[in-house]
């Protein structure tokens, strides 16, 4: 059994394809909740820097729905919160180097 099975989220993209993600964290920012996901296919690529996906969690008629975030500042702030949780653990796999 996969040790990450409890943390796997499968979403359907705009073209109807299923994409599986590992849920890395839930973050609260500015009164909203966000989910930080890593595509499982990214985990398999050792030669590339992994990119996380951040989605806002919304409640629609009692159902949890994940919504894309278009505001760059909002995304950056949520990512900084996520990243700061792992700084002490030297969790640099998700660093965004802007050099």
C-alpha positions, 0 to 999 in steps of 0.5 A, spaced: 500 500 500 502 506 498 504 510 504 501 517 501 495 514 499 491 518 505 494 524 502 492 523 495 487 528 491 485 526 484 482 532 480 479 532 473 482 538 469 478 542 463 480 536 458 477 531 463 483 528 464 484 525 471 491 528 475 493 525 482 496 530 487 499 529 493 496 534 498 502 537 502 499 542 506 493 546 508 494 554 509 489 559 512 491 566 509 486 572 509 480 568 512 481 563 506 483 556 506 488 553 501 490 547 499 498 546 497 498 540 492 504 537 488 502 533 482 505 526 483 508 526 476 512 531 478 515 527 484 517 522 479 522 527 475 528 527 479 532 532 474 527 538 474 524 542 480 518 541 482 512 546 482 506 546 487 499 547 485 495 552 490 488 552 490 483 556 494 478 552 498 471 554 497 464 551 500 459 551 495 452 548 498 456 544 503 461 541 498 468 543 498 471 545 492 478 547 489 478 554 485 484 556 482 487 563 484 489 568 479 492 573 484 499 573 484 500 576 490 495 572 494 499 566 491 506 568 493 503 570 500 500 563 501 506 560 498 511 563 503 506 561 509 507 554 506 514 554 505 516 558 512 513 551 515 518 547 512 524 552 513 526 549 520 526 542 517 531 544 511 525 542 506 528 546 500 525 542 495 519 547 493 524 553 494 522 558 488 529 561 486 528 567 482 536 569 481 
